[in-house]
């Protein structure tokens, strides 16, 4: 059902590590708030959440690239042209509405 940690892809390991950091930061923040040590947490919170945003952004970018590669193999050239035309129409509509 679940892959073992050794067989897991690096990007999924990275996400698990970052999620662990976020949980540890939450616990640390809760303890530090009750003890009154909140000055150093500002830099720590910023650092961990910037790392998390980079890691999640990388993972979603990688998944998008894999899906594009997978589905372009399955689609015919005619289907690809239809999708490209639909995206072009969406972007043209967005550009036209930017002046509003």
HUKACOR-V30819 format. One record per pair of residues at least 12 apart in sequence whose ideal C-beta (glycine too) atoms are under 6 Angstrom apart, sorted by the first residue. I is the first residue (numbers start at 1). J is the second residue. D is the distance in Angstrom with one decimal. If there is no record, write none. Layout:
<<I:J:D> <I:J:D>>
This chain:
<<11:59:5.2> <11:62:5.8> <14:55:5.5> <15:59:5.6> <18:52:5.0> <18:55:4.5> <21:48:5.4> <22:52:5.9> <25:48:4.9> <29:41:5.8>>
